[in-house]
Amino acid sequence: MKINLHIALSAAISPLVALSLVSCHGEKNELAHHHHHEEEASEPHIAGEIVLDEHQAEHLGVKVSEVKPGAFYEVLPVEGKVVAASSATATVAARSGGIVRLNPAVREGSLVSNGQAIASVSARGMAGDGSQQASTAVAAAKRELDRLRPLHADGIVSTRDFNAAQKAYDEAVAAANATRVAVNTTAVAPISGTIIQILANEGQYVNSGDPICLIANNDKLSLLAYVPEKYRSQLGAISGASFKTTYSDKTYTVADLGGKLMPGAATAAVVSGYIPVYFSLSNAGNELTNGALCEVYLQTSPREGVLSLPRTALSEQQGEFFVYVQIDSQCYEKRRVQIGDRNASSVEITKGLHQGEKVVTEGTTFLRLAETSGVKAEGHSHNH
């Protein structure tokens, strides 16, 4: 039976891309069918053929690839997350002791720029802040200077004594200004990036040098994979990794992101039954979010001569797996296959396909829709 993809898809896609009926043997319409009826009647047809004009296949994004043996990387599926690179983090610290007042725009996950104010720290009114003593010293020095000024003008006080009083006043003012700066300081971001952790709460007292928050540069991140202890013996074979975040279906490859396995990862200490393995990542496109949870596929040693297909080529139906094999430029056949190992992007095919066959790797949804419609193509019935 041949399936009319035009009818099958008419309810699912725009009439502008409704598919024309095409014979697997090249007949373009009913007239052509009548001219070649005798020849066609003698030719065998594959049950369940799906007819799809090659131009419409291109328009719908149906892509075909030839099955070839090659290297297949076995993987260890583990959990992980995207974290800040240790070399690309900075601490915002208090420059003086006092009470913290956070910038209202500051929160975990917010972006900040180099030099941006993160928090103010004030010791005003606190015991030992020195501001009252400094103000008292300024007032005393000013009174003495004001007392000597007219006496110096009348020649009663020497110029040396007057200059000494002026110097004492200037020094008291400078000390008071320094005290005010120390009493009220501003903590600023030393780098641009994302605030990954706030370490001081609003209204909390901090000492000089205490951390207020941590900032991570977004351009440099790390992939942290939690490898179960039972896989320790395989750590030495790890050569790369791919991963998917919980907020996207896109699969990222460490190598494509300019990253690599961090030195010493295979000998990392066990933490609660897991071995942390790190990969460096470049986040120049700013696609990745610090702290994102991931499905990680650790790539180990490859097996050669394996038939494999992209995951997008498979159609799972009632627990079985199928692919669509291209018979000629316009015809496709549904084929049951058996699968073996899987990785983030590919699946090993152990039975059902042969080298050199052409399989649909993208656009399988359209073919499955046509295959399940159960509508015969017009002009191709053999009951004449």
Contacts in CASP RR format, 6 or more apart in sequence:
PFRMAT RR
TARGET T0000
AUTHOR 0000-0000-0000
METHOD contacts of the structure
MODEL  1
MKINLHIALSAAISPLVALSLVSCHGEKNELAHHHHHEEEASEPHIAGEI
VLDEHQAEHLGVKVSEVKPGAFYEVLPVEGKVVAASSATATVAARSGGIV
RLNPAVREGSLVSNGQAIASVSARGMAGDGSQQASTAVAAAKRELDRLRP
LHADGIVSTRDFNAAQKAYDEAVAAANATRVAVNTTAVAPISGTIIQILA
NEGQYVNSGDPICLIANNDKLSLLAYVPEKYRSQLGAISGASFKTTYSDK
TYTVADLGGKLMPGAATAAVVSGYIPVYFSLSNAGNELTNGALCEVYLQT
SPREGVLSLPRTALSEQQGEFFVYVQIDSQCYEKRRVQIGDRNASSVEIT
KGLHQGEKVVTEGTTFLRLAETSGVKAEGHSHNH
1 47 0 8 1.000
1 48 0 8 1.000
1 49 0 8 1.000
1 374 0 8 1.000
1 376 0 8 1.000
2 23 0 8 1.000
2 24 0 8 1.000
2 45 0 8 1.000
2 48 0 8 1.000
2 49 0 8 1.000
2 50 0 8 1.000
2 51 0 8 1.000
2 376 0 8 1.000
2 377 0 8 1.000
2 380 0 8 1.000
3 48 0 8 1.000
3 49 0 8 1.000
3 50 0 8 1.000
3 51 0 8 1.000
3 370 0 8 1.000
3 371 0 8 1.000
3 373 0 8 1.000
3 374 0 8 1.000
3 375 0 8 1.000
3 376 0 8 1.000
3 377 0 8 1.000
4 21 0 8 1.000
4 51 0 8 1.000
4 370 0 8 1.000
4 373 0 8 1.000
4 375 0 8 1.000
4 376 0 8 1.000
4 377 0 8 1.000
4 378 0 8 1.000
5 19 0 8 1.000
5 50 0 8 1.000
5 51 0 8 1.000
5 52 0 8 1.000
5 56 0 8 1.000
5 366 0 8 1.000
5 370 0 8 1.000
6 18 0 8 1.000
6 19 0 8 1.000
6 20 0 8 1.000
6 21 0 8 1.000
7 373 0 8 1.000
7 375 0 8 1.000
8 369 0 8 1.000
8 370 0 8 1.000
8 372 0 8 1.000
8 373 0 8 1.000
8 374 0 8 1.000
8 375 0 8 1.000
9 17 0 8 1.000
9 18 0 8 1.000
9 19 0 8 1.000
9 366 0 8 1.000
9 369 0 8 1.000
9 370 0 8 1.000
10 18 0 8 1.000
12 369 0 8 1.000
13 60 0 8 1.000
17 56 0 8 1.000
17 59 0 8 1.000
17 60 0 8 1.000
19 52 0 8 1.000
19 53 0 8 1.000
19 56 0 8 1.000
20 28 0 8 1.000
20 53 0 8 1.000
20 56 0 8 1.000
21 29 0 8 1.000
21 51 0 8 1.000
21 377 0 8 1.000
21 378 0 8 1.000
21 379 0 8 1.000
22 28 0 8 1.000
22 51 0 8 1.000
22 52 0 8 1.000
22 53 0 8 1.000
22 330 0 8 1.000
23 32 0 8 1.000
23 33 0 8 1.000
23 40 0 8 1.000
23 51 0 8 1.000
23 330 0 8 1.000
23 377 0 8 1.000
23 380 0 8 1.000
24 45 0 8 1.000
24 49 0 8 1.000
24 51 0 8 1.000
24 327 0 8 1.000
24 328 0 8 1.000
24 330 0 8 1.000
24 331 0 8 1.000
25 36 0 8 1.000
25 40 0 8 1.000
25 43 0 8 1.000
26 32 0 8 1.000
26 330 0 8 1.000
27 33 0 8 1.000
27 36 0 8 1.000
27 40 0 8 1.000
30 378 0 8 1.000
30 379 0 8 1.000
33 40 0 8 1.000
33 379 0 8 1.000
33 380 0 8 1.000
37 384 0 8 1.000
41 382 0 8 1.000
41 384 0 8 1.000
45 382 0 8 1.000
46 327 0 8 1.000
46 331 0 8 1.000
46 333 0 8 1.000
48 333 0 8 1.000
48 334 0 8 1.000
48 371 0 8 1.000
49 327 0 8 1.000
49 331 0 8 1.000
49 332 0 8 1.000
49 333 0 8 1.000
50 324 0 8 1.000
50 331 0 8 1.000
50 332 0 8 1.000
50 333 0 8 1.000
50 334 0 8 1.000
50 367 0 8 1.000
50 370 0 8 1.000
50 371 0 8 1.000
51 330 0 8 1.000
51 331 0 8 1.000
51 377 0 8 1.000
52 62 0 8 1.000
52 330 0 8 1.000
52 331 0 8 1.000
52 332 0 8 1.000
52 366 0 8 1.000
52 367 0 8 1.000
52 370 0 8 1.000
53 330 0 8 1.000
54 329 0 8 1.000
54 330 0 8 1.000
60 363 0 8 1.000
60 366 0 8 1.000
61 362 0 8 1.000
61 363 0 8 1.000
62 360 0 8 1.000
62 362 0 8 1.000
62 363 0 8 1.000
62 366 0 8 1.000
62 367 0 8 1.000
63 360 0 8 1.000
63 361 0 8 1.000
63 362 0 8 1.000
63 363 0 8 1.000
64 326 0 8 1.000
64 358 0 8 1.000
64 359 0 8 1.000
64 360 0 8 1.000
64 361 0 8 1.000
65 309 0 8 1.000
65 310 0 8 1.000
65 313 0 8 1.000
65 358 0 8 1.000
65 359 0 8 1.000
65 361 0 8 1.000
66 356 0 8 1.000
66 357 0 8 1.000
66 358 0 8 1.000
67 307 0 8 1.000
67 309 0 8 1.000
67 349 0 8 1.000
67 353 0 8 1.000
67 354 0 8 1.000
67 355 0 8 1.000
67 356 0 8 1.000
67 357 0 8 1.000
67 358 0 8 1.000
67 359 0 8 1.000
68 307 0 8 1.000
68 355 0 8 1.000
68 356 0 8 1.000
69 304 0 8 1.000
69 305 0 8 1.000
69 306 0 8 1.000
69 307 0 8 1.000
69 355 0 8 1.000
70 304 0 8 1.000
70 305 0 8 1.000
70 306 0 8 1.000
70 307 0 8 1.000
70 308 0 8 1.000
71 302 0 8 1.000
71 303 0 8 1.000
71 304 0 8 1.000
71 305 0 8 1.000
71 306 0 8 1.000
72 302 0 8 1.000
72 303 0 8 1.000
72 305 0 8 1.000
72 306 0 8 1.000
72 308 0 8 1.000
72 341 0 8 1.000
72 343 0 8 1.000
72 346 0 8 1.000
72 348 0 8 1.000
73 239 0 8 1.000
73 299 0 8 1.000
73 300 0 8 1.000
73 301 0 8 1.000
73 302 0 8 1.000
73 343 0 8 1.000
74 299 0 8 1.000
74 300 0 8 1.000
74 301 0 8 1.000
74 302 0 8 1.000
74 303 0 8 1.000
74 341 0 8 1.000
74 343 0 8 1.000
75 242 0 8 1.000
75 297 0 8 1.000
75 298 0 8 1.000
75 299 0 8 1.000
75 300 0 8 1.000
75 341 0 8 1.000
75 342 0 8 1.000
75 343 0 8 1.000
75 344 0 8 1.000
76 227 0 8 1.000
76 231 0 8 1.000
76 234 0 8 1.000
76 238 0 8 1.000
76 297 0 8 1.000
76 298 0 8 1.000
76 300 0 8 1.000
77 295 0 8 1.000
77 296 0 8 1.000
77 297 0 8 1.000
77 298 0 8 1.000
78 225 0 8 1.000
78 226 0 8 1.000
78 227 0 8 1.000
78 228 0 8 1.000
78 231 0 8 1.000
78 296 0 8 1.000
78 298 0 8 1.000
79 225 0 8 1.000
79 226 0 8 1.000
79 293 0 8 1.000
79 294 0 8 1.000
79 295 0 8 1.000
79 296 0 8 1.000
80 223 0 8 1.000
80 224 0 8 1.000
80 225 0 8 1.000
80 226 0 8 1.000
80 243 0 8 1.000
80 293 0 8 1.000
80 294 0 8 1.000
80 295 0 8 1.000
80 296 0 8 1.000
81 223 0 8 1.000
81 224 0 8 1.000
81 291 0 8 1.000
81 292 0 8 1.000
81 293 0 8 1.000
81 294 0 8 1.000
82 221 0 8 1.000
82 222 0 8 1.000
82 223 0 8 1.000
82 224 0 8 1.000
82 245 0 8 1.000
82 281 0 8 1.000
82 288 0 8 1.000
82 289 0 8 1.000
82 290 0 8 1.000
82 291 0 8 1.000
82 292 0 8 1.000
82 294 0 8 1.000
83 221 0 8 1.000
83 222 0 8 1.000
83 223 0 8 1.000
83 224 0 8 1.000
83 290 0 8 1.000
83 291 0 8 1.000
84 194 0 8 1.000
84 196 0 8 1.000
84 214 0 8 1.000
84 216 0 8 1.000
84 217 0 8 1.000
84 221 0 8 1.000
84 222 0 8 1.000
84 290 0 8 1.000
85 216 0 8 1.000
85 217 0 8 1.000
85 220 0 8 1.000
85 221 0 8 1.000
85 222 0 8 1.000
85 280 0 8 1.000
85 281 0 8 1.000
86 222 0 8 1.000
87 220 0 8 1.000
88 191 0 8 1.000
88 216 0 8 1.000
88 217 0 8 1.000
88 219 0 8 1.000
88 220 0 8 1.000
88 221 0 8 1.000
89 196 0 8 1.000
89 214 0 8 1.000
89 215 0 8 1.000
89 216 0 8 1.000
89 217 0 8 1.000
90 189 0 8 1.000
90 190 0 8 1.000
90 191 0 8 1.000
90 214 0 8 1.000
90 215 0 8 1.000
90 217 0 8 1.000
91 190 0 8 1.000
91 211 0 8 1.000
91 213 0 8 1.000
91 214 0 8 1.000
91 215 0 8 1.000
92 118 0 8 1.000
92 119 0 8 1.000
92 187 0 8 1.000
92 188 0 8 1.000
92 189 0 8 1.000
92 190 0 8 1.000
92 211 0 8 1.000
92 212 0 8 1.000
92 213 0 8 1.000
92 214 0 8 1.000
92 215 0 8 1.000
93 187 0 8 1.000
93 209 0 8 1.000
93 210 0 8 1.000
93 211 0 8 1.000
93 212 0 8 1.000
94 100 0 8 1.000
94 119 0 8 1.000
94 121 0 8 1.000
94 185 0 8 1.000
94 187 0 8 1.000
94 200 0 8 1.000
94 206 0 8 1.000
94 207 0 8 1.000
94 208 0 8 1.000
94 209 0 8 1.000
94 210 0 8 1.000
94 211 0 8 1.000
94 212 0 8 1.000
95 121 0 8 1.000
95 185 0 8 1.000
95 186 0 8 1.000
95 187 0 8 1.000
95 208 0 8 1.000
95 209 0 8 1.000
96 121 0 8 1.000
96 123 0 8 1.000
96 182 0 8 1.000
96 183 0 8 1.000
96 185 0 8 1.000
96 208 0 8 1.000
97 121 0 8 1.000
97 123 0 8 1.000
97 185 0 8 1.000
97 205 0 8 1.000
97 206 0 8 1.000
97 207 0 8 1.000
97 208 0 8 1.000
97 210 0 8 1.000
98 121 0 8 1.000
98 122 0 8 1.000
98 123 0 8 1.000
98 126 0 8 1.000
98 205 0 8 1.000
98 206 0 8 1.000
98 207 0 8 1.000
99 121 0 8 1.000
99 122 0 8 1.000
99 123 0 8 1.000
99 126 0 8 1.000
99 203 0 8 1.000
99 204 0 8 1.000
99 205 0 8 1.000
100 119 0 8 1.000
100 120 0 8 1.000
100 121 0 8 1.000
100 200 0 8 1.000
100 201 0 8 1.000
100 202 0 8 1.000
100 203 0 8 1.000
100 204 0 8 1.000
100 205 0 8 1.000
100 206 0 8 1.000
100 212 0 8 1.000
101 119 0 8 1.000
101 120 0 8 1.000
101 121 0 8 1.000
101 122 0 8 1.000
101 202 0 8 1.000
101 203 0 8 1.000
102 118 0 8 1.000
102 119 0 8 1.000
102 198 0 8 1.000
102 200 0 8 1.000
102 202 0 8 1.000
102 212 0 8 1.000
103 116 0 8 1.000
103 117 0 8 1.000
103 118 0 8 1.000
103 119 0 8 1.000
106 112 0 8 1.000
106 118 0 8 1.000
106 119 0 8 1.000
106 195 0 8 1.000
106 198 0 8 1.000
106 213 0 8 1.000
107 195 0 8 1.000
107 198 0 8 1.000
108 195 0 8 1.000
108 196 0 8 1.000
108 197 0 8 1.000
108 198 0 8 1.000
109 194 0 8 1.000
109 195 0 8 1.000
109 196 0 8 1.000
109 290 0 8 1.000
110 194 0 8 1.000
110 195 0 8 1.000
111 192 0 8 1.000
111 193 0 8 1.000
111 194 0 8 1.000
111 218 0 8 1.000
112 118 0 8 1.000
112 189 0 8 1.000
112 192 0 8 1.000
112 193 0 8 1.000
112 194 0 8 1.000
112 195 0 8 1.000
112 215 0 8 1.000
113 189 0 8 1.000
113 192 0 8 1.000
113 193 0 8 1.000
114 189 0 8 1.000
114 190 0 8 1.000
114 191 0 8 1.000
114 192 0 8 1.000
115 188 0 8 1.000
115 189 0 8 1.000
115 190 0 8 1.000
116 188 0 8 1.000
116 189 0 8 1.000
117 186 0 8 1.000
117 187 0 8 1.000
117 188 0 8 1.000
118 187 0 8 1.000
118 188 0 8 1.000
118 189 0 8 1.000
118 212 0 8 1.000
118 213 0 8 1.000
119 186 0 8 1.000
119 187 0 8 1.000
119 200 0 8 1.000
119 212 0 8 1.000
119 213 0 8 1.000
120 184 0 8 1.000
120 185 0 8 1.000
120 186 0 8 1.000
120 187 0 8 1.000
121 184 0 8 1.000
121 185 0 8 1.000
121 186 0 8 1.000
121 187 0 8 1.000
121 206 0 8 1.000
122 183 0 8 1.000
122 184 0 8 1.000
123 129 0 8 1.000
123 182 0 8 1.000
123 183 0 8 1.000
123 184 0 8 1.000
124 131 0 8 1.000
124 183 0 8 1.000
124 184 0 8 1.000
125 131 0 8 1.000
129 179 0 8 1.000
129 183 0 8 1.000
130 179 0 8 1.000
130 183 0 8 1.000
131 176 0 8 1.000
131 179 0 8 1.000
131 180 0 8 1.000
131 183 0 8 1.000
134 172 0 8 1.000
134 175 0 8 1.000
134 176 0 8 1.000
134 179 0 8 1.000
134 180 0 8 1.000
135 176 0 8 1.000
137 172 0 8 1.000
137 175 0 8 1.000
137 176 0 8 1.000
138 169 0 8 1.000
138 172 0 8 1.000
138 173 0 8 1.000
138 176 0 8 1.000
140 172 0 8 1.000
141 165 0 8 1.000
141 168 0 8 1.000
141 169 0 8 1.000
141 171 0 8 1.000
141 172 0 8 1.000
141 173 0 8 1.000
142 169 0 8 1.000
142 172 0 8 1.000
144 165 0 8 1.000
144 168 0 8 1.000
144 169 0 8 1.000
145 165 0 8 1.000
145 166 0 8 1.000
145 168 0 8 1.000
145 169 0 8 1.000
148 157 0 8 1.000
148 161 0 8 1.000
148 162 0 8 1.000
148 165 0 8 1.000
149 162 0 8 1.000
151 157 0 8 1.000
152 158 0 8 1.000
152 159 0 8 1.000
152 161 0 8 1.000
152 162 0 8 1.000
187 212 0 8 1.000
189 215 0 8 1.000
190 215 0 8 1.000
191 215 0 8 1.000
191 217 0 8 1.000
192 217 0 8 1.000
193 215 0 8 1.000
193 216 0 8 1.000
193 217 0 8 1.000
193 218 0 8 1.000
194 215 0 8 1.000
194 216 0 8 1.000
194 218 0 8 1.000
194 290 0 8 1.000
195 213 0 8 1.000
195 214 0 8 1.000
195 215 0 8 1.000
196 214 0 8 1.000
196 215 0 8 1.000
196 216 0 8 1.000
196 290 0 8 1.000
196 291 0 8 1.000
197 213 0 8 1.000
197 214 0 8 1.000
198 212 0 8 1.000
198 213 0 8 1.000
199 211 0 8 1.000
199 212 0 8 1.000
199 213 0 8 1.000
199 214 0 8 1.000
200 206 0 8 1.000
200 210 0 8 1.000
200 211 0 8 1.000
200 212 0 8 1.000
200 213 0 8 1.000
206 212 0 8 1.000
216 290 0 8 1.000
218 283 0 8 1.000
218 286 0 8 1.000
218 290 0 8 1.000
219 282 0 8 1.000
219 283 0 8 1.000
219 284 0 8 1.000
220 280 0 8 1.000
220 281 0 8 1.000
220 282 0 8 1.000
220 283 0 8 1.000
221 281 0 8 1.000
221 282 0 8 1.000
221 283 0 8 1.000
221 288 0 8 1.000
221 290 0 8 1.000
222 262 0 8 1.000
222 278 0 8 1.000
222 279 0 8 1.000
222 280 0 8 1.000
222 281 0 8 1.000
223 241 0 8 1.000
223 243 0 8 1.000
223 254 0 8 1.000
223 278 0 8 1.000
223 279 0 8 1.000
223 281 0 8 1.000
223 294 0 8 1.000
223 296 0 8 1.000
224 276 0 8 1.000
224 277 0 8 1.000
224 278 0 8 1.000
225 241 0 8 1.000
225 276 0 8 1.000
225 277 0 8 1.000
225 278 0 8 1.000
225 279 0 8 1.000
225 296 0 8 1.000
225 298 0 8 1.000
226 274 0 8 1.000
226 275 0 8 1.000
226 276 0 8 1.000
227 235 0 8 1.000
227 274 0 8 1.000
227 275 0 8 1.000
227 276 0 8 1.000
227 277 0 8 1.000
227 298 0 8 1.000
228 273 0 8 1.000
228 274 0 8 1.000
228 275 0 8 1.000
229 270 0 8 1.000
229 273 0 8 1.000
229 274 0 8 1.000
229 275 0 8 1.000
231 275 0 8 1.000
232 275 0 8 1.000
234 300 0 8 1.000
235 265 0 8 1.000
235 266 0 8 1.000
235 267 0 8 1.000
235 275 0 8 1.000
235 277 0 8 1.000
236 266 0 8 1.000
237 300 0 8 1.000
237 301 0 8 1.000
238 261 0 8 1.000
238 265 0 8 1.000
238 266 0 8 1.000
238 277 0 8 1.000
238 298 0 8 1.000
238 299 0 8 1.000
238 300 0 8 1.000
239 261 0 8 1.000
239 299 0 8 1.000
239 300 0 8 1.000
239 301 0 8 1.000
240 254 0 8 1.000
240 255 0 8 1.000
240 260 0 8 1.000
240 261 0 8 1.000
240 279 0 8 1.000
240 298 0 8 1.000
240 299 0 8 1.000
241 253 0 8 1.000
241 254 0 8 1.000
241 261 0 8 1.000
241 279 0 8 1.000
241 296 0 8 1.000
241 297 0 8 1.000
241 298 0 8 1.000
241 299 0 8 1.000
242 251 0 8 1.000
242 252 0 8 1.000
242 253 0 8 1.000
242 254 0 8 1.000
242 296 0 8 1.000
242 297 0 8 1.000
242 299 0 8 1.000
242 343 0 8 1.000
242 344 0 8 1.000
242 345 0 8 1.000
243 251 0 8 1.000
243 252 0 8 1.000
243 254 0 8 1.000
243 294 0 8 1.000
243 295 0 8 1.000
243 296 0 8 1.000
243 297 0 8 1.000
243 344 0 8 1.000
244 250 0 8 1.000
244 251 0 8 1.000
244 252 0 8 1.000
244 294 0 8 1.000
244 295 0 8 1.000
244 344 0 8 1.000
245 252 0 8 1.000
245 288 0 8 1.000
245 289 0 8 1.000
245 292 0 8 1.000
245 293 0 8 1.000
245 294 0 8 1.000
246 292 0 8 1.000
246 293 0 8 1.000
246 294 0 8 1.000
246 295 0 8 1.000
247 289 0 8 1.000
247 292 0 8 1.000
251 344 0 8 1.000
251 345 0 8 1.000
252 287 0 8 1.000
252 288 0 8 1.000
253 344 0 8 1.000
254 260 0 8 1.000
254 261 0 8 1.000
254 279 0 8 1.000
254 281 0 8 1.000
257 281 0 8 1.000
257 282 0 8 1.000
257 283 0 8 1.000
258 280 0 8 1.000
258 281 0 8 1.000
258 282 0 8 1.000
259 279 0 8 1.000
259 280 0 8 1.000
259 281 0 8 1.000
259 282 0 8 1.000
260 279 0 8 1.000
260 280 0 8 1.000
261 277 0 8 1.000
261 278 0 8 1.000
261 279 0 8 1.000
262 277 0 8 1.000
262 278 0 8 1.000
262 279 0 8 1.000
262 280 0 8 1.000
265 276 0 8 1.000
265 277 0 8 1.000
265 278 0 8 1.000
265 279 0 8 1.000
266 277 0 8 1.000
268 275 0 8 1.000
268 276 0 8 1.000
268 277 0 8 1.000
268 278 0 8 1.000
269 275 0 8 1.000
269 276 0 8 1.000
277 298 0 8 1.000
281 288 0 8 1.000
295 344 0 8 1.000
297 343 0 8 1.000
297 344 0 8 1.000
299 343 0 8 1.000
306 348 0 8 1.000
307 348 0 8 1.000
307 349 0 8 1.000
307 353 0 8 1.000
307 355 0 8 1.000
308 346 0 8 1.000
308 347 0 8 1.000
308 348 0 8 1.000
308 349 0 8 1.000
309 323 0 8 1.000
309 346 0 8 1.000
309 347 0 8 1.000
309 349 0 8 1.000
309 353 0 8 1.000
309 359 0 8 1.000
309 361 0 8 1.000
310 345 0 8 1.000
310 346 0 8 1.000
310 347 0 8 1.000
310 361 0 8 1.000
310 362 0 8 1.000
311 342 0 8 1.000
311 345 0 8 1.000
311 346 0 8 1.000
311 347 0 8 1.000
312 361 0 8 1.000
312 362 0 8 1.000
312 363 0 8 1.000
312 364 0 8 1.000
313 323 0 8 1.000
313 347 0 8 1.000
313 359 0 8 1.000
313 360 0 8 1.000
313 361 0 8 1.000
313 362 0 8 1.000
313 364 0 8 1.000
314 321 0 8 1.000
314 322 0 8 1.000
314 323 0 8 1.000
314 337 0 8 1.000
314 339 0 8 1.000
314 347 0 8 1.000
314 364 0 8 1.000
315 321 0 8 1.000
315 322 0 8 1.000
315 323 0 8 1.000
315 324 0 8 1.000
315 364 0 8 1.000
315 368 0 8 1.000
316 322 0 8 1.000
320 336 0 8 1.000
321 336 0 8 1.000
321 337 0 8 1.000
321 338 0 8 1.000
321 339 0 8 1.000
322 334 0 8 1.000
322 335 0 8 1.000
322 336 0 8 1.000
322 337 0 8 1.000
323 334 0 8 1.000
323 335 0 8 1.000
323 337 0 8 1.000
323 353 0 8 1.000
323 359 0 8 1.000
323 360 0 8 1.000
323 364 0 8 1.000
324 332 0 8 1.000
324 333 0 8 1.000
324 334 0 8 1.000
324 335 0 8 1.000
324 359 0 8 1.000
324 360 0 8 1.000
324 364 0 8 1.000
324 367 0 8 1.000
324 368 0 8 1.000
324 371 0 8 1.000
325 332 0 8 1.000
325 333 0 8 1.000
325 334 0 8 1.000
325 335 0 8 1.000
325 353 0 8 1.000
325 357 0 8 1.000
325 358 0 8 1.000
325 359 0 8 1.000
325 360 0 8 1.000
326 332 0 8 1.000
326 358 0 8 1.000
326 359 0 8 1.000
326 360 0 8 1.000
327 333 0 8 1.000
332 360 0 8 1.000
332 367 0 8 1.000
334 367 0 8 1.000
334 371 0 8 1.000
335 352 0 8 1.000
335 353 0 8 1.000
336 352 0 8 1.000
337 349 0 8 1.000
337 351 0 8 1.000
337 352 0 8 1.000
337 353 0 8 1.000
338 349 0 8 1.000
338 350 0 8 1.000
338 351 0 8 1.000
338 352 0 8 1.000
339 347 0 8 1.000
339 348 0 8 1.000
339 349 0 8 1.000
339 350 0 8 1.000
340 347 0 8 1.000
340 348 0 8 1.000
340 349 0 8 1.000
340 350 0 8 1.000
341 347 0 8 1.000
341 348 0 8 1.000
342 348 0 8 1.000
353 359 0 8 1.000
360 367 0 8 1.000
END
